[in-house]
Amino acid sequence: MKKFFIGFAVVSLLIAGVLSYFASGDPDGLDKTVEDTGIAEHAREHPFAGSTFADYALGGDGKFTGLAGVLGVLVVLALSFSLFWFLRKRSDV
């Protein structure tokens, strides 16, 4: 079971760090529809638009997309591991 989780973490980090550079920057179907129907004219920036991970990159710089993905995976894995560890300890009592 331990090998599975280590493998899962490695694959997740590789996907986030390498494949994210190949992701398309073109708008998806929802974005295209919003632009075509004129709904986008009423759009506003959200409160986190200037945050560190805005636009799936560190500081909005596209060169750091992979790093942002790797940091995101590490944060999610750390939170998940902590939660599962806490819940397991509680059930052992």
Phi, psi and omega in degrees: 000323180296321179296323178299312182292323176294316177298319178299316180295317180296314179297318179299317179293321178295317178298314182292322185276331185252307186291338181296336178288341180265359181292147182283137175269358180287150180294147178276186183300320180294314179300317181297317179296317179297320178291318183292326183273353179088000179296329183297338179298335182263005183287149176233160174290142178278164185299337183259017183298331180261011183285174185300319184260018180298143180059031175057034178211155177286121179065019180077006181270120183297343179290340184252023180299314180296320179295320177298320178295316179297315178296321177298316178297317180296320178295314181295317179296319180295315179295318180296313180300316180298316180295313180296321179296316179296315181293324178293319179297321179293324183280343178285340185285000000 
